Amino acid sequence: MNSPSRWFVAATFTVAALSASVAQAQEMKPVITLATARAIADGCEAKSKAEGWKMVVAVVDDGANLKYYSRMDGSFLVSVEIARLKAETSARVPLPSRKWGEFSTMIKGLDLVPGMISFAGGLPVMTAAGKHIGGVGVSGGSADQDEQCAQAGLDAAKDLLK
């Protein structure tokens, strides 16, 4: 076999081995599934309907990428952006957005970080084993109502987060 052919064969085996390793690593890392994201949004909406609130719900993965989104009829249009930012905040740091707000009052300049919301309504999505896999953000009511809805969504999806 000539030298370029040997190189090609070696490169092919190396790429195949690396691809298998990456695929295996991805299988081990817990991720938020579409079914889980929907269950979270459904739980938020059920709480909202029971209370007579009109909410927007955003669920993102741990990279703050939108996984599922729901806007109830009659909800405020501005809540679309706010819900997404709350979800992204809790996906970027595994904390409730309310807690990020508390930190931003203690640490000068933290409130200036772009894309971070510093009031209640965003919660991290965690597996039962404590692995951070995303965030949920709710907007449309008071900050406390938004957080209650986000928690109701997480509670509704508890079995899927095992």
N, CA, C and O of each residue as an XYZ file, in Angstrom:
648
protein
N       0.859     -1.166      0.000
C       0.000      0.000      0.000
C       0.905      1.229      0.000
O       1.864      1.297      0.768
N       0.597      2.208     -0.870
C       1.447      3.401     -0.915
C       1.147      4.322      0.263
O       0.154      4.136      0.966
N       1.986      5.291      0.471
C       1.910      6.168      1.641
C       0.586      6.934      1.741
O       0.009      6.964      2.828
N       0.064      7.562      0.658
C      -1.217      8.264      0.771
C      -2.358      7.326      1.134
O      -3.263      7.723      1.867
N      -2.339      6.101      0.644
C      -3.399      5.148      0.976
C      -3.351      4.771      2.450
O      -4.396      4.659      3.091
N      -2.165      4.577      2.990
C      -2.021      4.268      4.413
C      -2.554      5.422      5.263
O      -3.254      5.225      6.256
N      -2.198      6.630      4.833
C      -2.673      7.811      5.575
C      -4.198      7.856      5.570
O      -4.818      8.115      6.601
N      -4.802      7.604      4.407
C      -6.263      7.647      4.287
C      -6.911      6.591      5.188
O      -7.890      6.887      5.872
N      -6.390      5.390      5.196
C      -6.926      4.313      6.027
C      -6.788      4.679      7.503
O      -7.731      4.508      8.276
N      -5.628      5.178      7.894
C      -5.410      5.566      9.290
C      -6.349      6.700      9.690
O      -6.921      6.684     10.779
N      -6.505      7.677      8.810
C      -7.394      8.809      9.099
C      -8.839      8.339      9.210
O      -9.577      8.815     10.073
N      -9.248      7.423      8.358
C     -10.619      6.907      8.388
C     -10.901      6.198      9.707
O     -11.949      6.417     10.314
N      -9.979      5.355     10.154
C     -10.164      4.653     11.426
C     -10.165      5.629     12.602
O     -10.933      5.458     13.549
N      -9.316      6.640     12.547
C      -9.259      7.640     13.626
C     -10.576      8.402     13.724
O     -11.111      8.589     14.816
N     -11.100      8.842     12.572
C     -12.369      9.569     12.559
C     -13.499      8.678     13.069
O     -14.351      9.137     13.830
N     -13.515      7.426     12.664
C     -14.558      6.500     13.119
C     -14.477      6.296     14.631
O     -15.504      6.270     15.308
N     -13.276      6.154     15.155
C     -13.111      5.953     16.594
C     -13.535      7.191     17.370
O     -14.204      7.079     18.398
N     -13.157      8.359     16.895
C     -13.556      9.603     17.560
C     -15.066      9.798     17.502
O     -15.671     10.218     18.489
N     -15.670      9.506     16.384
C     -17.122      9.641     16.245
C     -17.845      8.729     17.218
O     -18.840      9.126     17.824
N     -17.359      7.531     17.367
C     -17.976      6.593     18.315
C     -17.839      7.105     19.740
O     -18.770      6.984     20.536
N     -16.681      7.677     20.069
C     -16.479      8.218     21.419
C     -17.405      9.389     21.696
O     -17.978      9.481     22.782
N     -17.562     10.292     20.722
C     -18.445     11.442     20.880
C     -19.890     10.976     21.023
O     -20.617     11.471     21.884
N     -20.305     10.046     20.203
C     -21.679      9.527     20.275
C     -21.931      8.875     21.632
O     -22.996      9.055     22.223
N     -20.961      8.125     22.119
C     -21.111      7.468     23.418
C     -21.197      8.505     24.533
O     -22.000      8.347     25.452
N     -20.388      9.563     24.474
C     -20.419     10.619     25.489
C     -21.755     11.348     25.465
O     -22.293     11.689     26.518
N     -22.293     11.589     24.277
C     -23.581     12.266     24.173
C     -24.700     11.418     24.751
O     -25.642     11.950     25.339
N     -24.606     10.114     24.590
C     -25.632      9.231     25.134
C     -25.621      9.248     26.660
O     -26.667      9.057     27.280
N     -24.471      9.471     27.271
C     -24.359      9.467     28.722
C     -24.843     10.772     29.343
O     -25.312     10.769     30.481
N     -24.740     11.877     28.630
C     -25.116     13.172     29.168
C     -26.640     13.308     29.125
O     -27.246     13.162     28.063
N     -27.259     13.587     30.273
C     -28.710     13.763     30.252
C     -29.083     15.051     29.514
O     -28.407     16.071     29.641
N     -30.148     14.986     28.756
C     -30.629     16.150     28.007
C     -32.127     16.294     28.216
O     -32.813     15.343     28.592
N     -32.613     17.475     27.971
C     -34.048     17.707     28.057
C     -34.674     17.257     26.734
O     -34.290     17.724     25.662
N     -35.624     16.363     26.828
C     -36.288     15.857     25.626
C     -37.475     16.744     25.274
O     -37.934     17.540     26.093
N     -37.955     16.599     24.070
C     -39.139     17.347     23.649
C     -40.339     16.963     24.508
O     -41.141     17.820     24.878
N     -40.461     15.684     24.821
C     -41.578     15.227     25.663
C     -41.521     15.881     27.047
O     -42.552     16.276     27.590
N     -40.335     15.992     27.606
C     -40.181     16.631     28.915
C     -40.502     18.116     28.828
O     -41.202     18.657     29.685
N     -39.993     18.770     27.798
C     -40.259     20.204     27.622
C     -41.760     20.462     27.468
O     -42.288     21.420     28.033
N     -42.440     19.611     26.709
C     -43.899     19.751     26.546
C     -44.621     19.541     27.868
O     -45.557     20.271     28.193
N     -44.191     18.552     28.623
C     -44.825     18.271     29.914
C     -44.655     19.451     30.869
O     -45.574     19.782     31.619
N     -43.493     20.079     30.843
C     -43.268     21.261     31.675
C     -44.225     22.374     31.257
O     -44.882     22.983     32.102
N     -44.304     22.638     29.964
C     -45.200     23.691     29.466
C     -46.656     23.366     29.786
O     -47.417     24.253     30.172
N     -47.044     22.113     29.628
C     -48.430     21.710     29.937
C     -48.749     21.931     31.413
O     -49.840     22.386     31.754
N     -47.797     21.608     32.288
C     -48.000     21.832     33.715
C     -48.127     23.308     34.047
O     -48.942     23.697     34.885
N     -47.322     24.126     33.390
C     -47.423     25.587     33.578
C     -48.790     26.084     33.135
O     -49.434     26.866     33.834
N     -49.224     25.630     31.979
C     -50.513     26.079     31.456
C     -51.670     25.612     32.330
O     -52.635     26.353     32.522
N     -51.591     24.411     32.857
C     -52.657     23.909     33.724
C     -52.785     24.791     34.959
O     -53.894     25.142     35.361
N     -51.661     25.149     35.559
C     -51.672     26.038     36.725
C     -52.228     27.411     36.336
O     -53.029     27.990     37.069
N     -51.810     27.916     35.204
C     -52.274     29.225     34.727
C     -53.785     29.234     34.525
O     -54.470     30.162     34.956
N     -54.295     28.209     33.876
C     -55.738     28.127     33.623
C     -56.518     28.014     34.928
O     -57.570     28.634     35.083
N     -56.004     27.228     35.859
C     -56.680     27.054     37.146
C     -56.769     28.382     37.911
O     -57.724     28.619     38.650
N     -55.773     29.232     37.726
C     -55.717     30.516     38.433
C     -56.316     31.664     37.617
O     -56.509     32.760     38.142
N     -56.611     31.418     36.338
C     -57.140     32.478     35.478
C     -56.068     33.420     34.941
O     -56.362     34.561     34.583
N     -54.824     32.942     34.884
C     -53.721     33.754     34.370
C     -53.472     33.392     32.906
O     -53.762     32.273     32.484
N     -52.946     34.322     32.145
C     -52.591     34.097     30.739
C     -51.079     34.230     30.622
O     -50.531     35.326     30.747
N     -50.418     33.121     30.384
C     -48.963     33.067     30.457
C     -48.299     32.677     29.139
O     -48.908     32.097     28.240
N     -47.038     33.024     29.079
C     -46.141     32.570     28.027
C     -45.103     31.683     28.706
O     -44.582     32.027     29.766
N     -44.805     30.538     28.090
C     -43.859     29.581     28.667
C     -42.767     29.287     27.644
O     -43.053     29.000     26.482
N     -41.524     29.361     28.086
C     -40.385     28.986     27.251
C     -39.566     27.942     28.000
O     -39.283     28.098     29.188
N     -39.193     26.885     27.305
C     -38.339     25.847     27.870
C     -37.116     25.743     26.968
O     -37.236     25.592     25.752
N     -35.935     25.827     27.582
C     -34.683     25.776     26.825
C     -33.796     24.658     27.352
O     -33.968     24.191     28.478
N     -32.842     24.233     26.524
C     -31.881     23.217     26.962
C     -30.760     23.881     27.767
O     -30.809     25.085     28.018
N     -29.765     23.112     28.167
C     -28.697     23.663     29.014
C     -27.767     24.610     28.262
O     -26.912     25.244     28.880
N     -27.913     24.715     26.977
C     -27.175     25.692     26.183
C     -27.999     26.939     25.910
O     -27.591     27.806     25.137
N     -29.164     27.027     26.549
C     -30.100     28.149     26.410
C     -30.733     28.211     25.015
O     -31.130     29.282     24.556
N     -30.823     27.067     24.353
C     -31.471     26.973     23.047
C     -32.935     26.593     23.241
O     -33.251     25.676     23.998
N     -33.815     27.295     22.561
C     -35.245     27.056     22.715
C     -35.604     25.622     22.346
O     -35.261     25.143     21.266
N     -36.295     24.946     23.255
C     -36.741     23.565     23.033
C     -38.254     23.518     22.828
O     -38.752     22.763     21.993
N     -38.981     24.333     23.599
C     -40.441     24.349     23.484
C     -40.942     25.715     23.930
O     -40.388     26.340     24.834
N     -41.998     26.156     23.275
C     -42.538     27.479     23.536
C     -44.054     27.421     23.446
O     -44.609     26.738     22.585
N     -44.715     28.138     24.334
C     -46.178     28.172     24.320
C     -46.644     29.554     24.742
O     -46.158     30.109     25.728
N     -47.583     30.104     23.995
C     -48.166     31.402     24.334
C     -49.675     31.233     24.420
O     -50.339     30.943     23.425
N     -50.207     31.419     25.624
C     -51.646     31.273     25.827
C     -52.386     32.443     25.169
O     -51.872     33.560     25.102
N     -53.583     32.170     24.692
C     -54.414     33.225     24.101
C     -54.608     34.344     25.110
O     -54.880     34.096     26.284
N     -54.466     35.568     24.644
C     -54.693     36.732     25.493
C     -53.497     37.152     26.335
O     -53.591     38.116     27.095
N     -52.375     36.446     26.216
C     -51.198     36.826     26.997
C     -50.532     38.056     26.373
O     -50.716     38.349     25.191
N     -49.765     38.755     27.184
C     -49.086     39.962     26.722
C     -47.989     39.613     25.724
O     -47.245     38.654     25.928
N     -47.888     40.376     24.661
C     -46.876     40.134     23.649
C     -45.459     40.314     24.204
O     -44.551     39.571     23.829
N     -45.263     41.286     25.088
C     -43.938     41.507     25.669
C     -43.484     40.302     26.494
O     -42.286     40.107     26.695
N     -44.423     39.502     26.967
C     -44.084     38.323     27.770
C     -43.331     37.275     26.974
O     -42.661     36.422     27.556
N     -43.428     37.323     25.658
C     -42.707     36.368     24.812
C     -41.203     36.482     25.077
O     -40.539     35.482     25.352
N     -40.679     37.689     24.995
C     -39.249     37.921     25.207
C     -38.862     37.686     26.659
O     -37.814     37.102     26.938
N     -39.693     38.133     27.577
C     -39.364     37.998     29.001
C     -39.298     36.533     29.416
O     -38.380     36.143     30.137
N     -40.253     35.713     28.975
C     -40.245     34.284     29.317
C     -38.988     33.605     28.783
O     -38.359     32.809     29.480
N     -38.629     33.925     27.546
C     -37.435     33.330     26.946
C     -36.186     33.715     27.740
O     -35.341     32.864     28.018
N     -36.066     34.988     28.103
C     -34.893     35.443     28.854
C     -34.833     34.826     30.251
O     -33.749     34.521     30.749
N     -35.989     34.640     30.882
C     -36.001     33.977     32.194
C     -35.511     32.537     32.065
O     -34.720     32.065     32.882
N     -35.988     31.846     31.035
C     -35.558     30.463     30.810
C     -34.060     30.407     30.531
O     -33.357     29.556     31.075
N     -33.575     31.307     29.688
C     -32.158     31.322     29.344
C     -31.290     31.636     30.559
O     -30.208     31.069     30.713
N     -31.757     32.533     31.416
C     -31.012     32.857     32.636
C     -30.821     31.608     33.483
O     -29.718     31.333     33.954
N     -31.899     30.852     33.677
C     -31.825     29.651     34.518
C     -31.152     28.487     33.810
O     -30.811     27.494     34.452
N     -30.953     28.588     32.503
C     -30.187     27.573     31.786
C     -28.698     27.894     31.840
O     -27.866     26.988     31.885
N     -28.365     29.171     31.836
C     -26.956     29.577     31.855
C     -26.318     29.401     33.234
O     -25.144     29.046     33.346
N     -27.097     29.650     34.265
C     -26.645     29.418     35.644
C     -27.730     28.585     36.310
O     -28.903     28.951     36.231
N     -27.392     27.500     36.950
C     -28.440     26.629     37.504
C     -29.082     27.214     38.758
O     -29.040     26.623     39.837
N     -29.673     28.383     38.585
C     -30.322     29.093     39.684
C     -31.660     29.646     39.214
O     -31.843     29.886     38.020
N     -32.589     29.851     40.125
C     -33.794     30.593     39.760
C     -33.403     32.014     39.347
O     -32.455     32.581     39.891
N     -34.125     32.582     38.395
C     -33.814     33.950     37.968
C     -33.955     34.928     39.138
O     -33.271     35.951     39.173
N     -34.822     34.625     40.081
C     -34.968     35.451     41.293
C     -33.630     35.519     42.049
O     -33.234     36.583     42.527
N     -32.951     34.391     42.151
C     -31.666     34.323     42.867
C     -30.602     35.130     42.120
O     -29.773     35.796     42.740
N     -30.630     35.067     40.783
C     -29.695     35.875     39.988
C     -29.906     37.361     40.314
O     -28.948     38.128     40.409
N     -31.159     37.747     40.482
C     -31.464     39.126     40.856
C     -30.894     39.491     42.214
O     -30.387     40.596     42.404
N     -30.978     38.560     43.160
C     -30.408     38.811     44.487
C     -28.894     38.976     44.404
O     -28.329     39.853     45.058
N     -28.236     38.142     43.607
C     -26.796     38.263     43.435
C     -26.433     39.587     42.774
O     -25.424     40.202     43.119
N     -27.254     40.024     41.825
C     -26.927     41.248     41.100
C     -27.024     42.489     41.984
O     -26.441     43.523     41.657
N     -27.750     42.403     43.093
C     -27.774     43.533     44.019
C     -26.536     43.535     44.920
O     -26.187     44.568     45.490
N     -25.885     42.401     45.047
C     -24.703     42.295     45.903
C     -23.398     42.490     45.137
O     -22.400     42.934     45.705
N     -23.409     42.160     43.859
C     -22.181     42.218     43.062
C     -22.354     43.280     41.982
O     -23.142     43.119     41.050
N     -21.611     44.356     42.127
C     -21.717     45.484     41.208
C     -21.448     45.048     39.757
O     -20.458     44.376     39.470
N     -22.345     45.443     38.865
C     -22.191     45.166     37.443
C     -22.837     43.882     36.968
O     -23.008     43.690     35.764
N     -23.201     42.997     37.885
C     -23.790     41.726     37.493
C     -25.126     41.932     36.770
O     -25.492     41.152     35.891
N     -25.839     42.983     37.148
C     -27.124     43.274     36.508
C     -26.950     43.784     35.077
O     -27.932     43.943     34.352
N     -25.720     44.038     34.671
C     -25.452     44.530     33.317
C     -25.089     43.415     32.333
O     -24.843     43.683     31.157
N     -25.056     42.181     32.802
C     -24.730     41.059     31.918
C     -25.858     40.905     30.900
O     -27.009     40.701     31.285
N     -25.544     41.001     29.609
C     -26.592     40.914     28.589
C     -27.322     39.569     28.608
O     -26.714     38.517     28.808
N     -28.632     39.629     28.398
C     -29.425     38.417     28.270
C     -29.816     37.748     29.571
O     -30.357     36.642     29.560
N     -29.553     38.395     30.684
C     -29.890     37.808     31.976
C     -31.011     38.615     32.621
O     -30.967     39.846     32.634
N     -32.009     37.928     33.151
C     -33.158     38.550     33.815
C     -32.956     38.410     35.317
O     -32.519     37.365     35.799
N     -33.276     39.465     36.049
C     -32.993     39.452     37.485
C     -34.246     39.492     38.345
O     -34.229     40.053     39.441
N     -35.338     38.897     37.855
C     -36.540     38.793     38.678
C     -37.179     37.428     38.484
O     -36.838     36.703     37.550
N     -38.095     37.085     39.356
C     -38.648     35.728     39.441
C     -39.419     35.331     38.185
O     -39.956     36.169     37.461
N     -39.451     34.014     37.959
C     -40.201     33.433     36.859
C     -39.399     32.458     36.035
O     -39.950     31.781     35.168
N     -38.103     32.373     36.289
C     -37.246     31.404     35.616
C     -36.701     30.410     36.621
O     -36.225     30.793     37.689
N     -36.771     29.132     36.278
C     -36.250     28.078     37.157
C     -35.380     27.118     36.345
O     -35.667     26.853     35.177
N     -34.315     26.597     36.966
C     -33.512     25.603     36.263
C     -34.265     24.278     36.168
O     -35.044     23.934     37.057
N     -34.031     23.554     35.106
C     -34.583     22.209     34.952
C     -33.472     21.245     35.340
O     -32.408     21.216     34.722
N     -33.738     20.459     36.372
C     -32.749     19.530     36.918
C     -33.306     18.110     36.879
O     -34.507     17.899     37.050
N     -32.431     17.150     36.654
C     -32.855     15.759     36.746
C     -32.984     15.387     38.225
O     -32.545     16.135     39.099
N     -33.578     14.249     38.494
C     -33.692     13.781     39.874
C     -32.314     13.585     40.501
O     -32.163     13.685     41.718
N     -31.315     13.306     39.673
C     -29.944     13.121     40.157
C     -29.210     14.449     40.318
O     -28.031     14.464     40.670
N     -29.900     15.568     40.061
C     -29.292     16.884     40.242
C     -28.518     17.409     39.056
O     -27.765     18.373     39.193
N     -28.683     16.800     37.894
C     -27.996     17.274     36.686
C     -28.812     18.405     36.057
O     -30.022     18.281     35.867
N     -28.143     19.491     35.744
C     -28.776     20.662     35.146
C     -28.932     20.427     33.645
O     -27.938     20.247     32.941
N     -30.176     20.426     33.148
C     -30.405     20.130     31.731
C     -31.139     21.246     30.995
O     -31.430     21.103     29.808
N     -31.444     22.350     31.669
C     -32.118     23.435     30.970
C     -32.746     24.441     31.908
O     -32.394     24.531     33.085
N     -33.684     25.196     31.361
C     -34.390     26.198     32.144
C     -35.797     26.380     31.627
O     -36.076     26.129     30.454
N     -36.687     26.821     32.509
C     -38.051     27.155     32.119
C     -38.296     28.594     32.558
O     -37.938     28.988     33.668
N     -38.907     29.362     31.679
C     -39.250     30.740     31.996
C     -40.712     30.983     31.719
O     -41.242     30.541     30.700
N     -41.369     31.690     32.629
C     -42.797     31.985     32.496
C     -42.988     33.476     32.703
O     -42.359     34.078     33.573
N     -43.860     34.066     31.899
C     -44.155     35.487     32.033
C     -45.609     35.735     31.674
O     -46.188     35.048     30.832
N     -46.182     36.725     32.330
C     -47.568     37.096     32.050
C     -48.311     37.544     33.289
O     -49.303     38.267     33.200
N     -47.835     37.116     34.445
C     -48.461     37.518     35.711
C     -47.464     38.306     36.525
O     -46.524     38.887     35.983
N     -47.669     38.326     37.830
C     -46.656     38.919     38.700
C     -45.444     37.989     38.698
O     -45.531     36.840     38.265
N     -44.325     38.493     39.181
C     -43.126     37.662     39.232
C     -43.376     36.399     40.056
O     -42.926     35.316     39.681
N     -44.086     36.530     41.168
C     -44.377     35.363     42.002
C     -45.303     34.377     41.285
O     -45.104     33.166     41.378
N     -46.311     34.882     40.572
C     -47.210     34.003     39.812
C     -46.436     33.270     38.720
O     -46.641     32.079     38.491
N     -45.547     33.996     38.053
C     -44.735     33.374     37.004
C     -43.909     32.222     37.577
O     -43.829     31.150     36.979
N     -43.297     32.453     38.739
C     -42.478     31.410     39.362
C     -43.335     30.227     39.815
O     -42.909     29.078     39.703
N     -44.537     30.497     40.325
C     -45.445     29.415     40.714
C     -45.780     28.543     39.509
O     -45.820     27.317     39.612
N     -46.020     29.180     38.371
C     -46.336     28.411     37.159
C     -45.136     27.591     36.696
O     -45.285     26.437     36.295
N     -43.950     28.187     36.752
C     -42.747     27.449     36.370
C     -42.567     26.223     37.273
O     -42.241     25.136     36.797
N     -42.781     26.407     38.568
C     -42.653     25.282     39.502
C     -43.712     24.216     39.225
O     -43.425     23.021     39.295
N     -44.929     24.645     38.912
C     -45.993     23.682     38.583
C     -45.597     22.862     37.352
O     -45.887     21.668     37.276
N     -44.938     23.506     36.394
C     -44.464     22.783     35.211
C     -43.422     21.745     35.563
O     -43.476     20.613     35.081
N     -42.474     22.125     36.401
C     -41.451     21.163     36.833
C     -42.071     20.017     37.621
O     -41.684     18.861     37.456
N     -43.030     20.341     38.473
C     -43.708     19.296     39.248
C     -44.449     18.332     38.326
O     -44.447     17.123     38.556
N     -45.082     18.868     37.286
C     -45.836     18.022     36.348
C     -44.928     17.082     35.563
O     -45.360     16.011     35.137
N     -43.686     17.474     35.374
C     -42.746     16.664     34.573
C     -41.805     15.833     35.445
O     -40.842     15.256     34.940
N     -42.072     15.768     36.729
C     -41.168     15.108     37.679
C     -40.801     13.676     37.240
O     -39.637     13.282     37.306
N     -41.792     12.917     36.798
C     -41.520     11.527     36.401
C     -40.603     11.437     35.176
O     -39.880     10.454     35.016
N     -40.631     12.451     34.319
C     -39.775     12.454     33.131
C     -38.365     12.946     33.436
O     -37.466     12.810     32.607
N     -38.172     13.510     34.606
C     -36.859     14.052     34.988
C     -36.051     13.074     35.823
O     -35.048     13.463     36.422
N     -36.465     11.809     35.879
C     -35.736     10.809     36.658
C     -34.494     10.364     35.946
O     -33.756      9.522     36.458
